């Protein structure tokens, strides 16, 4: 039931957040960065910083033990699975390219927070040029008084 509630909240948030920014250039720069000074957002930013600097321990501590991570059609179903498999390749990739956040909104709904962002990534990795916009959705849950990343969905 908890997962169903989170999914419903996520769909509602995404619908209203991106619809608000889809009304032409007059609103282009308004509201692209909201809630990024909240404690939940600080967890997301610490996770990104840890991945970019190769700090595996710090990245791992931001994740709920039962986190699910969706990327490229694959699923990792725990923080330990991610830490032992895909995290290191993500760190190597992020060290080789430059990523700029284009927009980032964090909304807190009780003990759940939703972080939605778009970014632009450019650089060379394994001999291939990379230049694309990516999207990230992160759902956080307050556990024992601390925000933890419960779900990540990356796409580009």
PyMOL commands that set and color helices and strands:
alter all, ss='L'
color gray80, all
select helices_A, chain A and resi 2-20+25-27+39-53+56-61+79-84+86-96
alter helices_A, ss='H'
color red, helices_A
select strands_A, chain A and resi 33-34+63-71+74-76+97-109+112-125+128-143+146-155
alter strands_A, ss='S'
color yellow, strands_A
deselect
rebuild
show_as cartoon
